Structures are given as structure tokens and as C-alpha cells.
Amino acid sequence: MSHSPSVSVETQTSWAVATAALFVLGMSFGAAWITAVALKDIANEVDGTRSVPALASSLAWFGSGFGGIVMSRIAERVGTRSTVIFGSLMIGLGLFISTFGPPWPLWIGHGVFIGLIGIGSINAPLYIYVSRWFDRRRGSALALISSGTYLAGTIWPPIFERAIASFGWRQAMLWYALAEIVVVVPLAVIYFREPPEVIRPAASAGTGLSQTRVLGWAPNGVFAMLCCAAVLCCIPMAMPQGHLVAFCSDLGISRSVGALMLSVLLGTAFLSRQVWGVISDRIGGLTTVLIGSAWQATSMTALLLTQNEVGLFTVSAAFGLGFSGIIPAYVLAVRELFPASEASWRIPTLLLFSGGGMGAGSWIAGLLYDHFGYYAPAFTAGIVANILNLLVVSVLVGRQRYRAVYA
């Protein structure tokens, strides 16, 4: 059943809420970028083992995924405002605990406090919360708020690089812990009230008439394919983000230039994600995932073959342009294919798998670097995972188009 534009839940308040969520996520995800910028500094304290700080970043991703499932259910009961405030305080505590490492305090601070009960209390609950403020331009809104991690990556790496060079990575974490709490808590108090009533979107061609089938297949089978695809695309997605600064340093490029390059990558991702959001509203979530994944595979291959500073800036920008639309497109695909009543568990479960892929990618890159002494094997492994992702998503897109024509 379709709904009339006159009863749309979207208002100016919807976009104010989405913008506030963007800044909250931009501050929350900033916590993990300190470790990426200071990767070599932290590794020097554990005999140069880069997998130690890389594991901290991975644990933050894994933790946020698992925490998102639980905290999204809690947010349904106590309200998203409460979980966001709690998560903000836990991120600050996690940064404080991390300063006593490495390795174990760093791992516990990132995995449990920053990830599990910090970002886990903020990221997935906000995806669900903001999606309930929109029914016509949901893809654009999801693209906006999911840009929080890239907004963080655009703004903070150059600032963290200067702070780490001047005061050390521990002091940088402590100051950022305070700043994150001061910004996030007031935004949550002011903006995150109860969302408007959900209006069920029109059934897409992929769902057919039967509520027990999705794309003509068992719903959980389709969802499992989406989750598998999310892992496979996020493994290569994480590698440049977590290791670009260290990779540049290995090539003789200064850390400040490497941090700027990371900022370019994520700044490009932030800007292009808004365009991907508009595109996904027109062509659908699954097709957007397919295009973004193919672009990511191409730019990842170019990164493997590029060794000079100018070329790496170009490839970094291209990588940001390609991968930036993938994650919100997955969330949009879930909302298009499955009932709104299932969003509170399907969206955080999908984000668990995507976060798991991000965590695995960063850690695998660190492990392979420690074994081989250079990053080419890690980037090659990422490209292989990306190709497998393309195969899975191609099957889903092909099935969706077949059903649209013949169902």
C-alpha cells in the first residue's frame, strides 16, 4: 500500500535530527582514528609489532558491531537519547583506559569501552532512529549520517598528527575524550526525542506479494547473503583506512603527509557519500552496492601498484569516491527488502558483519605486514575478498532484476 506525500513523516526537523546524528557520529568515530595515526608510535612500544595497535582498532569495530545488536534493543525501550549519552561517556572512559597500554589496556579500552558499549550504543541505534524520521529520502538521510566516520577521518587525522607529535598519543587521547563528551552529550539532549510514527513504505518489486519470501527466496537466506557480502567488502575497505599513514611512512613519505592523505581519502568519501545517497534513492540499495564495490576493487588494485606521493593522493581520492556509498546502501537494501518491524534487529546485525569485516581487514593487514614486512600481500588479500563480494552481490542484483521482469 502506498502513502500520500501529504502524510509523509519528513519535515525540517527530520534533517535537523539527521545533521545532529552526523556530528555525534563524527565525534564518536574520531576516537578510533588516534590509534590509526599513531600506529607506528604505539607499535614502537611493543617491539615494532604493528598488529598490536591494529588489533585495537579491529576490536573497536568488532565491539561496536556486537554492542549495536544489544544496544539497539535497549534503545527501543529507554530511548536513543539515553543510549547515545551512555555511549559517549564510555568512549571517553575507553580512551582513558587505553592510555595505560599497550597492549592489554589498549585492547580493553578500544574493544570493550570504545567499541562494545561506546560506539555500539550510538552507531546502530542512530541508524534505526534516523530511518524513522524519513520515508521518501531515506537513502539520502542514511548516507548523511553514515558519513560520520568519514567526517571524523577528514577532520581529525591532521589534528591528531600535530597533537601526537607535540604531546604524545596518550595526551591526545585524553584531550579528545573530554572534547567528545562535551560535544555529544548536549546534542543528544537537544535533538534526540521520540521519532514520528513509522509509515510502512510501499512494497518493492523485490518483495513480491508474499511476506514469507524475499526476491522469491527464504528471507533469512537473502539476509545471510547480504551479511556475507558486507564482510567481504569491508575487509578491503578497512585496509587503507587503518594503514595508509604507516604505508606512506614505509615509502619515505612523512607522517604529516600520510595523515593529510588519509584526510583526503575520507574527505572525498564524505562528500561523495551524499551523492551516492541521492543515487541510491533512484536505483535502489543493491545496485548501489554493486557499483560501489566494483569501484572499490579497481581503486584498491591501483593502490597496490602505486608508490609515489602524487599517485597515492590521486588513488586515495578515487578510493574514497568509490567505497563511500556502500554501507548506507546495504542498510537501505534491508529497509527495501524487509518489513520495517524487523529493522531493529536486521540493521544492527548487518552492521555487526560490516564492522566485523572492517575489524578483520585492519587486523589482517597488520598480521600480513608483520609476516612479510610490506603491505602488498595484505592489499592483494583485500582485492580477493572484494572480488568474492562482487560475485555475491551480482547474484542478488541479478535475482532482483529477474523478479522485477518475470514475477
C-alpha positions as CSV (number, residue, x, y, z in Angstrom):
1,M,0.0,0.0,0.0
2,S,1.5,3.4,-1.0
3,H,1.2,6.5,1.1
4,S,0.4,10.1,0.0
5,P,3.1,12.8,0.2
6,S,0.8,14.8,2.4
7,V,1.2,12.2,5.2
8,S,5.0,12.0,4.9
9,V,6.9,11.9,8.2
10,E,9.7,14.1,6.7
11,T,10.0,17.6,7.9
12,Q,12.7,20.2,8.5
13,T,13.1,18.6,11.9
14,S,14.0,15.3,10.3
15,W,17.0,16.9,8.6
16,A,18.0,18.7,11.8
17,V,18.0,15.4,13.6
18,A,20.0,13.7,10.9
19,T,22.6,16.5,10.9
20,A,22.9,16.3,14.7
21,A,23.4,12.5,14.3
22,L,26.1,13.2,11.7
23,F,28.1,15.3,14.2
24,V,27.6,12.8,17.0
25,L,28.9,10.0,14.9
26,G,31.8,12.3,13.7
27,M,32.9,12.8,17.2
28,S,32.3,9.2,18.3
29,F,34.3,7.6,15.5
30,G,37.1,10.1,15.9
31,A,38.2,8.2,19.0
32,A,39.5,5.3,16.9
33,W,41.4,7.4,14.4
34,I,44.0,8.3,17.1
35,T,45.3,4.8,17.0
36,A,45.5,4.7,13.2
37,V,47.6,7.9,13.1
38,A,49.8,6.8,16.0
39,L,50.1,3.2,14.7
40,K,53.9,3.3,14.4
41,D,54.4,5.2,17.7
42,I,52.3,2.6,19.6
43,A,54.0,-0.3,17.8
44,N,57.4,1.0,18.8
45,E,56.4,0.4,22.4
46,V,55.9,-3.4,21.6
47,D,59.0,-4.1,19.5
48,G,57.5,-2.6,16.3
49,T,54.7,-5.1,16.1
50,R,52.0,-3.3,14.1
51,S,49.4,-6.0,14.7
52,V,49.1,-4.8,18.3
53,P,47.7,-1.3,17.6
54,A,45.9,-2.7,14.5
55,L,44.1,-5.2,16.7
56,A,43.0,-2.4,19.0
57,S,41.3,-0.7,16.0
58,S,39.8,-4.1,15.0
59,L,38.4,-4.7,18.4
60,A,36.7,-1.3,18.4
61,W,35.0,-2.3,15.1
62,F,34.1,-5.8,16.4
63,G,32.9,-4.4,19.7
64,S,30.7,-1.8,18.0
65,G,29.0,-4.5,15.9
66,F,28.2,-6.8,18.8
67,G,27.2,-3.9,21.0
68,G,24.9,-2.5,18.4
69,I,22.7,-5.5,18.4
70,V,22.1,-5.3,22.2
71,M,22.0,-1.6,22.5
72,S,19.5,-1.2,19.6
73,R,17.1,-3.3,21.6
74,I,17.8,-1.3,24.7
75,A,17.3,1.9,22.7
76,E,13.8,0.7,21.8
77,R,13.0,0.6,25.5
78,V,14.8,3.5,27.0
79,G,15.2,5.8,24.0
80,T,18.1,6.6,21.7
81,R,18.9,9.7,23.6
82,S,19.9,7.7,26.7
83,T,22.0,5.2,24.8
84,V,23.9,7.9,23.0
85,I,24.7,9.7,26.2
86,F,25.8,6.5,27.8
87,G,27.9,5.6,24.8
88,S,29.6,9.0,24.8
89,L,30.7,8.6,28.4
90,M,32.0,5.1,27.7
91,I,34.1,6.3,24.7
92,G,35.7,8.8,27.0
93,L,36.4,6.2,29.6
94,G,37.8,3.8,26.9
95,L,40.3,6.4,25.7
96,F,41.4,7.0,29.3
97,I,41.9,3.3,29.9
98,S,43.8,2.9,26.5
99,T,46.5,5.3,27.7
100,F,47.7,2.7,30.2
101,G,48.6,0.4,27.3
102,P,49.8,-1.2,25.1
103,P,48.8,-4.0,24.8
104,W,46.0,-5.1,27.2
105,P,44.7,-1.7,28.4
106,L,44.7,-0.5,24.8
107,W,42.8,-3.6,23.7
108,I,40.3,-3.4,26.5
109,G,39.8,0.3,26.2
110,H,39.1,0.0,22.5
111,G,37.3,-3.3,22.3
112,V,35.0,-3.1,25.4
113,F,34.6,0.6,26.1
114,I,35.1,2.4,22.8
115,G,33.6,-0.3,20.7
116,L,31.2,-2.6,22.6
117,I,29.4,-0.2,24.9
118,G,30.6,3.1,23.4
119,I,30.1,3.2,19.6
120,G,27.8,0.2,20.0
121,S,25.4,2.4,21.9
122,I,25.5,5.1,19.3
123,N,26.0,3.8,15.8
124,A,23.4,1.2,15.1
125,P,20.7,2.8,17.3
126,L,21.1,6.1,15.3
127,Y,20.7,4.2,12.0
128,I,17.4,2.9,13.2
129,Y,16.4,6.1,14.9
130,V,17.1,8.4,11.9
131,S,15.5,6.0,9.4
132,R,12.2,6.5,11.3
133,W,12.3,10.2,10.6
134,F,12.3,9.6,6.8
135,D,10.1,7.8,4.3
136,R,10.8,9.5,0.9
137,R,14.5,10.3,1.0
138,R,15.7,7.6,3.4
139,G,18.7,6.7,1.3
140,S,20.0,10.3,1.3
141,A,19.5,10.6,5.1
142,L,21.3,7.3,5.8
143,A,24.1,8.4,3.5
144,L,24.4,11.6,5.5
145,I,24.6,10.1,9.0
146,S,26.8,7.2,7.9
147,S,29.3,9.8,6.8
148,G,30.1,10.4,10.4
149,T,33.1,8.1,10.3
150,Y,34.4,9.9,7.2
151,L,33.8,13.3,8.7
152,A,35.9,12.2,11.6
153,G,38.5,10.9,9.3
154,T,38.6,14.1,7.3
155,I,38.9,16.5,10.3
156,W,40.8,14.6,12.9
157,P,43.9,12.8,11.4
158,P,45.9,16.0,10.7
159,I,44.9,17.4,14.1
160,F,45.9,14.2,15.8
161,E,49.2,14.1,13.9
162,R,50.1,17.5,15.3
163,A,48.9,16.7,18.8
164,I,50.8,13.3,18.8
165,A,54.0,15.0,17.5
166,S,53.8,17.7,20.2
167,F,52.4,15.9,23.3
168,G,52.3,12.1,22.5
169,W,49.5,9.8,21.7
170,R,48.3,9.3,25.3
171,Q,47.8,13.0,25.9
172,A,46.0,13.3,22.5
173,M,43.6,10.5,23.7
174,L,42.9,12.3,27.0
175,W,42.1,15.7,25.4
176,Y,39.9,14.1,22.8
177,A,38.0,12.1,25.4
178,L,37.0,15.4,27.0
179,A,36.1,17.1,23.7
180,E,33.9,14.1,22.6
181,I,31.8,14.2,25.7
182,V,31.4,17.9,25.7
183,V,30.0,17.9,22.1
184,V,28.0,14.7,22.0
185,V,26.0,14.9,25.3
186,P,24.4,18.3,24.6
187,L,23.5,17.3,21.0
188,A,21.8,14.1,22.3
189,V,19.8,16.1,24.9
190,I,18.6,18.7,22.5
191,Y,17.8,16.7,19.4
192,F,17.1,13.0,20.1
193,R,13.5,13.0,21.2
194,E,10.9,10.4,20.2
195,P,10.7,9.9,16.3
196,P,7.4,10.2,14.4
197,E,5.3,7.2,13.8
198,V,6.7,4.8,11.2
199,I,4.9,4.7,7.9
200,R,5.4,1.4,6.2
201,P,7.0,2.0,2.8
202,A,5.5,0.7,-0.4
203,A,6.4,-2.9,-1.1
204,S,9.3,-3.1,-3.5
205,A,9.4,-5.3,-6.6
206,G,11.8,-7.5,-4.8
207,T,9.5,-8.5,-2.0
208,G,6.6,-9.7,-4.2
209,L,3.2,-10.3,-2.7
210,S,4.2,-12.9,-0.2
211,Q,5.5,-11.7,3.1
212,T,7.3,-15.0,3.6
213,R,9.6,-14.6,0.5
214,V,12.2,-12.0,-0.4
215,L,13.4,-12.0,-4.0
216,G,11.5,-15.3,-4.3
217,W,13.8,-16.9,-1.7
218,A,13.7,-17.5,2.0
219,P,14.1,-14.1,3.8
220,N,16.9,-15.2,6.1
221,G,18.8,-16.8,3.2
222,V,18.8,-13.4,1.4
223,F,19.8,-11.7,4.6
224,A,22.7,-14.1,5.1
225,M,23.9,-13.3,1.6
226,L,23.8,-9.6,2.5
227,C,25.8,-10.2,5.7
228,C,28.4,-12.3,3.9
229,A,28.7,-9.6,1.2
230,A,29.1,-6.9,3.9
231,V,32.1,-8.8,5.5
232,L,33.8,-9.3,2.1
233,C,33.5,-5.7,1.0
234,C,34.6,-4.3,4.4
235,I,37.8,-6.3,4.6
236,P,39.4,-4.3,1.8
237,M,37.6,-1.1,2.8
238,A,39.4,-1.1,6.2
239,M,43.0,-1.7,4.9
240,P,43.8,1.7,3.5
241,Q,41.9,3.5,6.3
242,G,43.8,1.8,9.1
243,H,47.3,1.6,7.4
244,L,47.6,4.4,5.0
245,V,49.7,6.6,7.3
246,A,52.1,3.7,8.1
247,F,52.2,2.7,4.4
248,C,53.2,6.2,3.4
249,S,55.9,6.2,6.1
250,D,57.4,3.0,4.7
251,L,57.7,4.6,1.3
252,G,59.6,7.6,2.8
253,I,56.6,9.9,2.9
254,S,56.3,11.9,6.1
255,R,53.6,11.1,8.7
256,S,52.1,14.5,8.3
257,V,51.6,14.0,4.5
258,G,50.3,10.5,5.2
259,A,47.7,11.9,7.7
260,L,46.7,14.5,5.1
261,M,46.4,11.8,2.5
262,L,44.1,9.9,4.9
263,S,42.1,13.1,5.4
264,V,41.8,13.4,1.6
265,L,40.6,9.8,1.3
266,L,37.9,10.3,3.9
267,G,37.0,13.8,2.9
268,T,36.3,12.6,-0.6
269,A,34.3,9.8,0.9
270,F,32.3,12.2,3.0
271,L,31.4,14.4,0.0
272,S,30.7,11.7,-2.5
273,R,28.6,9.7,0.0
274,Q,25.9,12.4,-0.2
275,V,25.9,11.9,-4.0
276,W,25.6,8.1,-3.5
277,G,22.7,8.7,-1.2
278,V,20.8,10.5,-3.9
279,I,21.7,7.8,-6.4
280,S,20.6,5.0,-4.1
281,D,17.2,6.7,-3.7
282,R,16.8,6.4,-7.5
283,I,18.4,3.0,-8.4
284,G,18.0,1.1,-5.1
285,G,20.3,-0.2,-2.4
286,L,21.6,-3.4,-4.0
287,T,22.5,-1.8,-7.3
288,T,24.4,0.9,-5.5
289,V,26.3,-1.7,-3.5
290,L,27.3,-3.4,-6.7
291,I,28.6,-0.2,-8.4
292,G,30.5,1.0,-5.3
293,S,32.1,-2.4,-4.7
294,A,33.3,-2.6,-8.3
295,W,34.8,0.9,-8.0
296,Q,36.5,-0.1,-4.7
297,A,38.1,-3.2,-6.2
298,T,39.5,-1.1,-9.1
299,S,40.9,1.6,-6.8
300,M,42.3,-1.0,-4.4
301,T,44.2,-2.5,-7.3
302,A,45.6,0.9,-8.2
303,L,46.7,1.4,-4.6
304,L,48.7,-1.9,-4.8
305,L,50.5,-0.7,-7.9
306,T,51.2,3.0,-6.8
307,Q,54.3,4.0,-4.9
308,N,54.8,7.8,-5.4
309,E,53.2,10.6,-3.4
310,V,51.2,12.3,-6.2
311,G,49.9,9.0,-7.4
312,L,48.8,7.9,-3.9
313,F,46.9,11.2,-3.3
314,T,45.1,10.5,-6.6
315,V,44.3,6.9,-5.7
316,S,43.3,7.8,-2.2
317,A,40.7,10.3,-3.6
318,A,39.5,7.6,-6.1
319,F,39.2,5.0,-3.3
320,G,37.1,7.5,-1.2
321,L,34.8,8.2,-4.2
322,G,34.1,4.5,-4.7
323,F,33.6,2.8,-1.4
324,S,31.7,5.7,0.3
325,G,28.2,4.7,-0.8
326,I,28.4,1.0,0.1
327,I,27.4,0.8,3.8
328,P,24.3,3.0,3.7
329,A,23.2,1.2,0.6
330,Y,23.3,-2.1,2.5
331,V,21.1,-0.5,5.2
332,L,18.8,0.9,2.5
333,A,18.6,-2.5,0.9
334,V,17.5,-4.0,4.2
335,R,14.7,-1.4,4.5
336,E,13.6,-2.0,0.9
337,L,13.5,-5.8,1.2
338,F,12.3,-6.5,4.7
339,P,9.4,-5.2,6.9
340,A,10.1,-2.1,9.0
341,S,9.2,-4.1,12.1
342,E,12.4,-6.1,11.6
343,A,14.7,-3.1,11.3
344,S,15.6,-3.1,15.0
345,W,17.4,-6.4,14.6
346,R,18.3,-6.7,11.0
347,I,20.1,-3.4,10.7
348,P,22.4,-3.9,13.8
349,T,23.1,-7.5,12.7
350,L,24.1,-6.3,9.3
351,L,26.3,-3.6,10.9
352,L,27.9,-6.3,13.1
353,F,29.0,-8.1,10.0
354,S,30.2,-5.0,8.2
355,G,32.0,-3.9,11.4
356,G,33.5,-7.4,11.7
357,G,34.8,-7.0,8.1
358,M,36.3,-3.7,9.0
359,G,37.9,-5.1,12.1
360,A,39.2,-8.2,10.2
361,G,40.6,-6.1,7.4
362,S,42.7,-3.8,9.6
363,W,44.0,-6.8,11.7
364,I,44.7,-9.0,8.7
365,A,46.7,-6.2,7.1
366,G,48.8,-5.8,10.3
367,L,49.4,-9.6,10.6
368,L,50.4,-9.9,7.0
369,Y,52.7,-6.9,7.3
370,D,54.4,-8.4,10.4
371,H,54.9,-11.6,8.5
372,F,56.1,-10.3,5.1
373,G,57.5,-6.8,6.1
374,Y,55.5,-5.0,3.4
375,Y,51.8,-4.3,2.5
376,A,51.5,-5.9,-1.0
377,P,50.2,-9.3,0.3
378,A,47.7,-7.6,2.6
379,F,46.3,-5.4,-0.3
380,T,46.2,-8.5,-2.6
381,A,44.1,-10.4,0.0
382,G,41.8,-7.4,0.2
383,I,41.3,-7.4,-3.6
384,V,40.4,-11.2,-3.5
385,A,37.8,-10.5,-0.8
386,N,36.4,-7.7,-2.9
387,I,36.0,-9.9,-5.9
388,L,34.1,-12.5,-3.8
389,N,31.9,-9.7,-2.7
390,L,31.1,-8.7,-6.2
391,L,30.1,-12.3,-7.0
392,V,27.6,-12.4,-4.1
393,V,26.1,-9.0,-4.8
394,S,25.8,-9.8,-8.5
395,V,23.7,-12.8,-7.7
396,L,21.3,-10.7,-5.6
397,V,21.1,-7.9,-8.2
398,G,20.5,-10.4,-10.9
399,R,17.8,-12.1,-8.9
400,Q,16.1,-8.7,-8.1
401,R,16.0,-7.7,-11.8
402,Y,14.7,-11.1,-12.8
403,R,11.9,-10.9,-10.3
404,A,11.1,-7.3,-11.4
405,V,10.6,-8.6,-15.0
406,Y,9.1,-12.0,-14.5
407,A,7.5,-12.2,-11.0
